[in-house]
Amino acid sequence: MIETDLPKILPDLKETENLFSEYGELNIKHRFSDGGDRVVNTVIVDGKAYAYGTYIGNTDELVKKRLVKRYAKLAVYKTLSRLFNVSLAWGSLTGIRPTKLAYSAIAEQGEFYDFFKNTLMVSEEKIALTAEVLAAQKGIYDTVAGGSDFFVFIPFCPSRCEYCSFISRDVRGAESLVEEYVDTLIDEINRSAKLIKKLRSIYVGGGTPVALSDKNLERVLSAIDKINTGVEFTVEAGRPDAITKDNLNILKAHGVSRISVNPQTFSDDTLKLIGRNHTGADILRAYDLAKNDFSINMDLIAGLPQEDFEVFKNSLEKTVSLNPDNITVHTLCVKKGSRLAEKANAVCAGDVSKCVDFAHERLNGAGYNAYYLYRQKYMAGNLENVGYTKKGKACVFNVDTMEEIASVVACGANAISKSVRGGGEIIERYAAPKDVKTYLNKIDEIMLKKEQLLG
């Protein structure tokens, strides 16, 4: 438990405290002293005080606010690291986008190594991973120039995975809503076309977009045809049990250039445990159907229940043998709202860090480089999700989204539109309602707010 005399940053200090939750629980008090150009953070544990003074200079209020939070978190991290005798791979960094911090440091100081190593206390391995991502993003990151990405959300799946916390619904159980949802979504797509500024990419995600009937999939893609200028076009096909020759032909006919065929694992036992109604053989069948017509991404998850290192390694080796253009390695994140979080077997088995490290080494050796990464709360091992790519096959939408460098015109329930201005310094968002029925009833209000944000 932690308390502070700076209540506004209490959530941030709790995030730092949570990094050490598996090592024990302490009663922590944080005290802050402001000396103008110098701040002092004191962390008190069991009556013993650990004080850290930092010179921050004479800065404006906005910058000072950011620095106060940074050094308060760092003081808590240093204290807990010392008391538990543990150094974490990402150091005191709790944010979602480490690479965004690296880009900011480069803009201010010309490099990011010193800031990551000596201020945030990030390990050499994670600094090297960050540098690898930045190198792979060249040619995408530096060409944004005020462009927009177009995102469409389909909140339906063949079944709900145990680890899923999204709003996706079983397409069979939501049958009465699907037609109305598609009608409303097409209307929103048509009305949103005017909000696009220099289209960079199109991404249809979910959920599982191909869980729609072929007729409804065709209708949605036909609406998107009107705004497509020949840019990268991704459909998150995802579930192998929903991928068919017919719906792949529909995707190809509408100019889709990139899809996902996501195993998560090749273990039939694990697939059954996590609620995915397909087998490893189905993954191979779906990949074989799609491999000649699309650039393919495949997702794996390290830390799934009852999977040890050898099971994960087997899944990775099978994925590499297929030679897809992109492979994404996720670390299991057990979120509130997922059925997995409610079960006794939710604790991740196996050495997750070993899985993630092996994946990086094996994929580098197979000709893949990390090109985006992000982190989430409640991730096993406090690690990261990493997207790997063959040379020249990086997904523009993923880079834009992770680095927050392009505006997003988003359509659908729970779709988040984003206005990015001032070289990424000003970011405003509008999230459509998560509930499908609420989305259907409020489409005019949604459009008005999107126009105010992006118009």
BAKEVO-115306 format. One record per residue (C-alpha): x, y negated, z negated; residue number from 1; residue in three letters; chain. Coordinates in Angstrom, 3 decimals. Each point is the difference from the previous one (the first is absolute). Layout:
BEGIN
east	north	up	tivex	gulo	marti
X	Y	Z	NUM	ALA	A
...
REM end
This chain:
BEGIN
east	north	up	tivex	gulo	marti
0.000	0.000	0.000	1	MET	A
1.272	-3.455	0.875	2	ILE	A
-1.050	-3.474	-1.084	3	GLU	A
1.274	-3.391	1.126	4	THR	A
-0.386	-3.698	-0.697	5	ASP	A
-0.410	-0.486	3.782	6	LEU	A
-3.435	1.619	0.524	7	PRO	A
-0.074	-0.884	3.714	8	LYS	A
2.855	2.408	0.706	9	ILE	A
-1.185	2.789	-2.317	10	LEU	A
-1.203	2.176	2.941	11	PRO	A
3.456	-0.315	1.591	12	ASP	A
1.763	0.963	-3.205	13	LEU	A
-2.332	2.989	-0.365	14	LYS	A
0.996	1.117	3.496	15	GLU	A
3.646	-0.038	-1.079	16	THR	A
-0.832	1.833	-3.222	17	GLU	A
-1.880	2.641	2.007	18	ASN	A
3.166	0.793	1.953	19	LEU	A
1.251	1.718	-3.150	20	PHE	A
-3.264	1.647	-1.104	21	SER	A
1.314	3.537	0.498	22	GLU	A
2.903	-0.635	-2.373	23	TYR	A
-1.995	-1.082	-3.047	24	GLY	A
-2.058	-2.817	-1.474	25	GLU	A
1.276	-2.961	-1.995	26	LEU	A
-1.538	-3.029	-1.655	27	ASN	A
1.491	-2.948	1.861	28	ILE	A
-0.232	-3.724	-0.604	29	LYS	A
1.113	-2.503	2.610	30	HIS	A
0.814	-3.589	-0.915	31	ARG	A
0.779	-2.788	2.461	32	PHE	A
1.937	-3.229	-0.497	33	SER	A
0.119	-2.732	2.651	34	ASP	A
3.040	-2.259	-0.065	35	GLY	A
-0.763	-1.767	3.272	36	GLY	A
2.740	1.222	2.307	37	ASP	A
0.617	3.045	-2.194	38	ARG	A
-2.432	2.643	-1.298	39	VAL	A
0.448	2.565	-2.732	40	VAL	A
-1.963	3.267	-0.137	41	ASN	A
0.133	1.931	-3.254	42	THR	A
-1.252	3.579	-0.229	43	VAL	A
-0.617	1.362	-3.495	44	ILE	A
-0.237	3.755	-0.621	45	VAL	A
-0.238	1.447	-3.516	46	ASP	A
1.149	-3.295	-1.474	47	GLY	A
3.124	-0.197	2.170	48	LYS	A
0.231	-2.902	2.438	49	ALA	A
1.611	0.038	3.444	50	TYR	A
0.429	-3.506	1.437	51	ALA	A
0.736	-0.901	3.627	52	TYR	A
0.784	-3.556	1.070	53	GLY	A
-0.221	-0.982	3.668	54	THR	A
0.862	-3.251	1.777	55	TYR	A
-2.716	-0.783	2.560	56	ILE	A
0.924	-3.585	0.867	57	GLY	A
-2.383	-2.867	0.634	58	ASN	A
-2.654	1.467	2.276	59	THR	A
-3.553	-0.927	0.928	60	ASP	A
-2.844	1.490	-2.015	61	GLU	A
-0.914	2.698	2.534	62	LEU	A
3.551	1.343	0.213	63	VAL	A
0.445	-0.240	-3.764	64	LYS	A
-3.180	1.991	-0.581	65	LYS	A
1.348	2.785	2.207	66	ARG	A
3.392	-0.009	-1.716	67	LEU	A
-1.511	0.043	-3.495	68	VAL	A
-1.971	3.133	0.885	69	LYS	A
3.002	1.644	1.675	70	ARG	A
2.374	-0.478	-2.924	71	TYR	A
-2.588	0.947	-2.624	72	ALA	A
-0.569	3.309	1.811	73	LYS	A
3.742	0.460	0.348	74	LEU	A
0.492	-0.515	-3.748	75	ALA	A
-2.561	2.716	-0.768	76	VAL	A
1.581	2.305	2.580	77	TYR	A
3.523	-0.470	-1.365	78	LYS	A
-1.163	0.662	-3.552	79	THR	A
-1.922	3.167	0.822	80	LEU	A
2.758	1.238	2.306	81	SER	A
2.438	-0.418	-2.887	82	ARG	A
-2.215	1.589	-2.646	83	LEU	A
-1.003	3.000	2.119	84	PHE	A
3.428	0.228	1.682	85	ASN	A
-1.690	0.124	3.413	86	VAL	A
0.785	-1.926	3.200	87	SER	A
-2.828	0.078	2.529	88	LEU	A
0.640	0.210	3.738	89	ALA	A
-1.918	-3.205	0.762	90	TRP	A
1.220	-1.738	-3.145	91	GLY	A
-2.377	-2.644	-1.313	92	SER	A
-1.784	-0.296	3.341	93	LEU	A
-3.719	0.779	-0.302	94	THR	A
-1.298	-1.655	3.177	95	GLY	A
-1.586	1.733	2.952	96	ILE	A
2.379	-1.378	2.636	97	ARG	A
3.722	0.112	-0.878	98	PRO	A
0.929	-0.964	3.562	99	THR	A
-1.971	-3.221	-0.247	100	LYS	A
2.159	-1.011	-2.973	101	LEU	A
3.087	0.933	2.003	102	ALA	A
-1.056	-2.225	2.898	103	TYR	A
-0.588	-2.893	-2.421	104	SER	A
3.440	0.467	-1.537	105	ALA	A
1.603	0.050	3.461	106	ILE	A
-1.799	-3.238	0.925	107	ALA	A
1.233	-1.701	-3.183	108	GLU	A
3.453	1.523	-0.464	109	GLN	A
0.972	1.647	3.298	110	GLY	A
-0.078	3.521	-1.505	111	GLU	A
-2.039	2.027	-2.489	112	PHE	A
2.502	2.467	-1.512	113	TYR	A
1.094	-2.158	-2.937	114	ASP	A
-3.585	-0.886	-0.945	115	PHE	A
-1.162	3.627	0.127	116	PHE	A
3.068	1.414	-1.752	117	LYS	A
0.800	-2.552	-2.672	118	ASN	A
-3.355	-1.654	-0.666	119	THR	A
-2.643	2.670	0.645	120	LEU	A
2.405	2.855	-0.888	121	MET	A
-1.011	2.134	3.003	122	VAL	A
2.109	3.102	0.681	123	SER	A
2.494	0.190	2.867	124	GLU	A
-2.149	2.700	1.663	125	GLU	A
-3.125	-2.175	0.086	126	LYS	A
1.982	-3.047	1.134	127	ILE	A
1.318	2.094	2.903	128	ALA	A
-3.547	1.173	0.788	129	LEU	A
-1.203	-3.616	0.052	130	THR	A
2.843	-0.977	2.348	131	ALA	A
-0.891	2.920	2.292	132	GLU	A
-3.617	-1.209	0.201	133	VAL	A
1.013	-3.584	0.788	134	LEU	A
2.299	1.202	2.796	135	ALA	A
-2.761	2.164	1.510	136	ALA	A
-2.467	-2.912	-0.014	137	GLN	A
2.118	-2.176	2.286	138	LYS	A
-1.862	-0.761	3.203	139	GLY	A
-3.366	0.193	-1.790	140	ILE	A
0.443	-2.171	-3.098	141	TYR	A
1.608	-2.851	1.932	142	ASP	A
-2.554	-0.150	2.836	143	THR	A
-3.229	-0.661	-1.910	144	VAL	A
-0.274	-3.761	0.805	145	ALA	A
-3.559	-0.528	-1.227	146	GLY	A
-1.501	3.204	1.404	147	GLY	A
-2.946	2.018	-1.318	148	SER	A
-0.684	3.682	-0.539	149	ASP	A
-3.503	1.432	0.410	150	PHE	A
-1.179	2.576	-2.549	151	PHE	A
-3.158	2.123	0.001	152	VAL	A
-1.021	2.159	-2.959	153	PHE	A
-2.021	3.237	0.261	154	ILE	A
-0.988	1.123	-3.542	155	PRO	A
-0.941	3.603	0.812	156	PHE	A
1.897	3.301	-0.325	157	CYS	A
-0.751	3.702	0.575	158	PRO	A
0.389	0.415	-3.790	159	SER	A
1.504	-1.977	-2.869	160	ARG	A
3.578	0.858	-1.035	161	CYS	A
0.601	0.428	-3.728	162	GLU	A
2.642	-2.748	-0.122	163	TYR	A
-2.044	-2.534	1.988	164	CYS	A
-1.129	-3.221	-1.688	165	SER	A
-1.245	-1.699	3.174	166	PHE	A
-3.663	-0.612	0.727	167	ILE	A
-0.119	2.699	2.676	168	SER	A
-3.110	2.205	-0.060	169	ARG	A
-0.755	3.481	1.276	170	ASP	A
-1.313	-0.684	3.498	171	VAL	A
-2.682	2.689	-0.387	172	ARG	A
-1.286	-1.375	-3.292	173	GLY	A
-0.079	-3.557	1.411	174	ALA	A
-1.670	0.930	3.284	175	GLU	A
-2.898	-2.403	-0.520	176	SER	A
2.449	-2.935	-0.263	177	LEU	A
2.341	0.844	2.870	178	VAL	A
-2.126	-1.305	2.893	179	GLU	A
-0.778	-3.265	-1.756	180	GLU	A
3.618	-0.391	-1.017	181	TYR	A
1.220	0.466	3.576	182	VAL	A
-2.603	-2.492	1.300	183	ASP	A
1.065	-2.601	-2.548	184	THR	A
3.692	0.654	0.525	185	LEU	A
-0.314	-0.497	3.768	186	ILE	A
-1.821	-3.283	-0.598	187	ASP	A
2.795	-1.124	-2.336	188	GLU	A
2.695	0.990	2.505	189	ILE	A
-1.705	-2.025	2.729	190	ASN	A
-0.390	-3.038	-2.254	191	ARG	A
3.565	0.221	-1.308	192	SER	A
1.731	-0.050	3.399	193	ALA	A
0.168	-3.811	-0.037	194	LYS	A
2.040	0.058	-3.236	195	LEU	A
2.990	1.811	1.556	196	ILE	A
3.134	-2.034	0.660	197	LYS	A
2.523	1.732	2.279	198	LYS	A
-0.921	3.650	-0.573	199	LEU	A
2.929	2.148	-1.186	200	ARG	A
-1.608	3.347	-0.782	201	SER	A
-3.282	1.839	-0.593	202	ILE	A
-0.481	2.488	-2.823	203	TYR	A
-3.108	2.101	-0.652	204	VAL	A
0.328	1.531	-3.453	205	GLY	A
-1.999	1.771	-2.641	206	GLY	A
-1.176	2.298	-1.221	207	GLY	A
0.220	2.136	3.098	208	THR	A
-1.164	-1.887	3.111	209	PRO	A
-0.312	3.201	2.056	210	VAL	A
-2.458	1.351	-2.579	211	ALA	A
-2.544	-2.100	1.913	212	LEU	A
-1.938	1.764	2.726	213	SER	A
1.546	-0.316	3.443	214	ASP	A
-2.859	-2.302	0.981	215	LYS	A
0.587	-2.396	-2.877	216	ASN	A
3.781	0.135	0.384	217	LEU	A
-0.440	-0.940	3.655	218	GLU	A
-2.251	-2.914	-0.961	219	ARG	A
2.498	-1.447	-2.484	220	VAL	A
2.919	0.337	2.405	221	LEU	A
-2.012	-1.567	2.833	222	SER	A
-0.534	-3.084	-2.166	223	ALA	A
3.740	-0.162	-0.693	224	ILE	A
0.718	0.265	3.751	225	ASP	A
-1.196	-3.593	0.362	226	LYS	A
2.834	-1.355	-2.137	227	ILE	A
2.790	2.435	0.912	228	ASN	A
2.767	-1.663	2.019	229	THR	A
2.152	3.123	0.297	230	GLY	A
1.619	-0.260	-3.435	231	VAL	A
0.917	2.856	-2.338	232	GLU	A
-3.298	1.749	-0.835	233	PHE	A
-0.097	2.405	-2.943	234	THR	A
-2.858	2.222	-1.149	235	VAL	A
0.490	1.735	-3.324	236	GLU	A
-1.371	3.342	1.163	237	ALA	A
1.467	1.500	-3.140	238	GLY	A
-1.839	3.171	-0.904	239	ARG	A
0.878	2.957	2.258	240	PRO	A
-3.451	1.518	-0.583	241	ASP	A
-1.579	-3.038	1.688	242	ALA	A
2.302	-0.125	3.039	243	ILE	A
-1.377	1.573	3.185	244	THR	A
0.895	0.008	3.680	245	LYS	A
-3.114	-2.046	0.710	246	ASP	A
0.649	-2.807	-2.470	247	ASN	A
3.663	-0.155	1.024	248	LEU	A
-1.128	-0.455	3.612	249	ASN	A
-2.229	-2.876	-1.143	250	ILE	A
2.932	-1.653	-1.811	251	LEU	A
2.230	0.353	3.059	252	LYS	A
-2.663	-1.410	2.328	253	ALA	A
-0.220	-3.137	-2.131	254	HIS	A
3.724	-0.709	-0.044	255	GLY	A
0.883	1.319	-3.440	256	VAL	A
3.781	0.423	-0.067	257	SER	A
0.660	1.260	-3.519	258	ARG	A
-1.811	2.366	-2.367	259	ILE	A
0.637	1.789	-3.277	260	SER	A
-0.208	3.739	-0.554	261	VAL	A
0.470	0.213	-3.758	262	ASN	A
0.973	3.278	-1.673	263	PRO	A
0.700	-1.390	-3.535	264	GLN	A
1.302	3.546	-0.512	265	THR	A
0.230	3.243	2.005	266	PHE	A
-0.849	2.121	-3.043	267	SER	A
-3.444	1.548	0.409	268	ASP	A
-0.290	0.412	-3.773	269	ASP	A
0.628	-3.700	-0.606	270	THR	A
-2.280	-1.090	2.833	271	LEU	A
-2.832	1.940	-1.630	272	LYS	A
0.845	-1.414	-3.428	273	LEU	A
-0.111	-3.628	1.171	274	ILE	A
-3.250	0.400	1.920	275	GLY	A
1.208	-0.079	3.599	276	ARG	A
-2.095	2.421	2.012	277	ASN	A
2.700	1.144	2.376	278	HIS	A
3.078	2.231	0.082	279	THR	A
3.589	-0.373	1.114	280	GLY	A
-0.940	1.733	3.237	281	ALA	A
-2.612	-2.713	0.671	282	ASP	A
2.733	-2.643	-0.281	283	ILE	A
2.035	1.753	2.681	284	LEU	A
-3.075	0.338	2.226	285	ARG	A
-0.858	-3.714	-0.289	286	ALA	A
3.597	-1.069	0.627	287	TYR	A
0.233	2.200	3.079	288	ASP	A
-3.186	-1.582	1.405	289	LEU	A
1.332	-3.539	-0.446	290	ALA	A
3.758	0.196	0.538	291	LYS	A
0.063	-0.748	3.739	292	ASN	A
-2.270	-3.052	-0.045	293	ASP	A
0.809	-2.005	-3.133	294	PHE	A
2.766	-1.244	-2.217	295	SER	A
-0.690	1.946	-3.214	296	ILE	A
0.492	-0.758	-3.675	297	ASN	A
-0.150	2.775	-2.607	298	MET	A
-0.437	-0.600	-3.749	299	ASP	A
1.357	2.133	-2.842	300	LEU	A
-0.482	-0.449	-3.761	301	ILE	A
2.717	0.781	-2.538	302	ALA	A
-1.266	0.981	-3.448	303	GLY	A
-3.251	1.766	0.850	304	LEU	A
-1.361	2.207	-2.814	305	PRO	A
1.694	3.386	-0.335	306	GLN	A
2.549	-0.802	2.724	307	GLU	A
3.683	0.298	-0.866	308	ASP	A
2.963	-1.174	2.059	309	PHE	A
0.112	3.133	2.157	310	GLU	A
-3.643	-0.347	1.057	311	VAL	A
0.528	-3.661	0.938	312	PHE	A
3.223	0.851	1.828	313	LYS	A
-1.818	2.633	2.058	314	ASN	A
-2.677	-2.539	1.003	315	SER	A
2.628	-2.558	0.979	316	LEU	A
1.960	2.503	2.070	317	GLU	A
-3.145	1.047	1.881	318	LYS	A
-0.818	-3.639	0.676	319	THR	A
3.506	-0.784	1.261	320	VAL	A
-0.130	3.038	2.289	321	SER	A
-3.025	-1.522	1.759	322	LEU	A
2.045	-3.145	0.769	323	ASN	A
-2.692	-2.708	-0.425	324	PRO	A
0.997	-3.627	0.621	325	ASP	A
-0.823	-1.038	-3.581	326	ASN	A
-0.010	1.830	-3.337	327	ILE	A
-1.270	-1.662	-3.177	328	THR	A
0.998	1.393	-3.387	329	VAL	A
-2.348	-1.070	-2.788	330	HIS	A
0.544	0.470	-3.712	331	THR	A
-3.200	1.207	-1.633	332	LEU	A
-1.872	-2.853	-1.614	333	CYS	A
-2.714	1.214	-2.371	334	VAL	A
-2.423	-2.922	-0.037	335	LYS	A
-3.060	-0.713	-2.043	336	LYS	A
-2.994	0.912	2.114	337	GLY	A
1.566	3.131	1.453	338	SER	A
-1.313	3.396	-1.076	339	ARG	A
3.580	1.119	-0.552	340	LEU	A
0.363	-2.582	-2.786	341	ALA	A
-2.856	1.681	-1.858	342	GLU	A
1.531	3.468	0.034	343	LYS	A
2.393	1.647	-2.385	344	ALA	A
2.313	1.023	2.850	345	ASN	A
0.481	-3.606	1.134	346	ALA	A
3.560	-0.105	-1.345	347	VAL	A
2.432	0.271	2.875	348	CYS	A
2.082	3.165	-0.050	349	ALA	A
3.553	0.333	1.250	350	GLY	A
2.868	-2.424	0.318	351	ASP	A
-1.613	-2.764	2.035	352	VAL	A
3.159	-2.089	0.125	353	SER	A
1.864	2.990	1.448	354	LYS	A
-2.694	0.355	2.686	355	CYS	A
0.192	-3.673	0.961	356	VAL	A
3.807	-0.030	0.098	357	ASP	A
0.081	3.181	2.078	358	PHE	A
-2.534	-1.441	2.449	359	ALA	A
2.140	-3.092	0.541	360	HIS	A
3.163	1.999	0.620	361	GLU	A
-1.701	2.602	2.204	362	ARG	A
-1.886	-2.537	2.097	363	LEU	A
3.057	-2.200	0.509	364	ASN	A
1.817	3.102	1.196	365	GLY	A
-2.825	0.782	2.425	366	ALA	A
0.151	-3.427	1.663	367	GLY	A
-2.585	-1.875	-2.079	368	TYR	A
0.531	-3.280	-1.847	369	ASN	A
-2.098	-1.587	-2.726	370	ALA	A
-1.889	-2.955	1.496	371	TYR	A
-2.485	-0.958	-2.710	372	TYR	A
-0.478	0.711	-3.675	373	LEU	A
-2.411	-0.944	-2.726	374	TYR	A
-0.643	0.877	-3.603	375	ARG	A
-3.164	0.489	-2.076	376	GLN	A
-0.992	0.212	-3.617	377	LYS	A
-0.309	3.494	-1.495	378	TYR	A
2.468	1.501	2.503	379	MET	A
1.758	3.181	-1.041	380	ALA	A
3.550	-0.809	-1.070	381	GLY	A
-0.530	-3.754	0.562	382	ASN	A
1.219	0.581	3.543	383	LEU	A
-1.264	-1.186	3.400	384	GLU	A
-1.767	0.837	3.253	385	ASN	A
2.249	-0.130	3.066	386	VAL	A
-0.825	0.013	3.692	387	GLY	A
2.691	1.486	2.270	388	TYR	A
0.276	-0.502	3.738	389	THR	A
1.910	1.156	3.028	390	LYS	A
1.870	-2.842	1.703	391	LYS	A
-2.386	-2.354	1.828	392	GLY	A
-3.132	1.680	-1.423	393	LYS	A
-0.681	-2.155	-3.076	394	ALA	A
-3.645	-0.945	-0.563	395	CYS	A
-0.489	-3.770	0.368	396	VAL	A
-3.142	0.008	-2.147	397	PHE	A
1.774	1.699	-2.900	398	ASN	A
2.884	-2.496	0.032	399	VAL	A
-2.357	-2.975	0.237	400	ASP	A
-2.163	1.324	-2.839	401	THR	A
2.778	0.958	-2.397	402	MET	A
1.951	-3.213	0.476	403	GLU	A
-3.112	-2.209	0.215	404	GLU	A
1.282	-1.941	3.001	405	ILE	A
-3.070	0.004	2.265	406	ALA	A
-3.619	-0.960	-0.517	407	SER	A
-2.534	2.840	0.043	408	VAL	A
-3.481	-0.136	1.475	409	VAL	A
-1.702	2.888	-1.797	410	ALA	A
-3.403	1.584	0.611	411	CYS	A
-1.985	2.463	-2.101	412	GLY	A
-0.841	0.722	-3.617	413	ALA	A
2.961	-0.685	-2.318	414	ASN	A
1.984	-1.438	2.925	415	ALA	A
2.352	-2.771	-1.138	416	ILE	A
0.525	-2.923	2.355	417	SER	A
3.121	-2.043	-0.573	418	LYS	A
1.168	-3.461	1.005	419	SER	A
3.794	-0.327	0.053	420	VAL	A
1.425	-3.487	0.477	421	ARG	A
3.138	-1.974	-0.651	422	GLY	A
2.356	2.801	0.926	423	GLY	A
-1.666	2.321	-2.498	424	GLY	A
0.088	-2.480	-2.876	425	GLU	A
-3.779	-0.489	0.022	426	ILE	A
-2.156	3.147	-0.039	427	ILE	A
-3.754	0.004	-0.528	428	GLU	A
-2.250	3.066	0.077	429	ARG	A
-3.650	0.887	0.279	430	TYR	A
-1.156	3.536	-0.841	431	ALA	A
-3.350	1.201	1.316	432	ALA	A
-2.193	1.868	-2.513	433	PRO	A
1.135	3.556	-0.719	434	LYS	A
-3.475	1.502	-0.198	435	ASP	A
-1.330	0.923	3.442	436	VAL	A
-3.585	-1.055	-0.715	437	LYS	A
1.153	-3.358	-1.366	438	THR	A
2.138	-0.496	3.103	439	TYR	A
-2.983	0.713	2.252	440	LEU	A
-2.194	-2.484	-1.849	441	ASN	A
2.556	-2.811	-0.089	442	LYS	A
1.542	0.015	3.472	443	ILE	A
-0.969	-3.618	0.751	444	ASP	A
1.546	-1.181	-3.257	445	GLU	A
3.111	2.086	0.735	446	ILE	A
0.387	-1.587	3.422	447	MET	A
-0.399	-3.491	-1.432	448	LEU	A
2.755	0.587	-2.551	449	LYS	A
2.288	1.513	2.639	450	LYS	A
-0.549	-3.007	2.253	451	GLU	A
0.834	-2.335	-2.877	452	GLN	A
3.189	1.970	-0.635	453	LEU	A
1.158	0.524	3.573	454	LEU	A
-1.964	-2.407	2.190	455	GLY	A
REM end
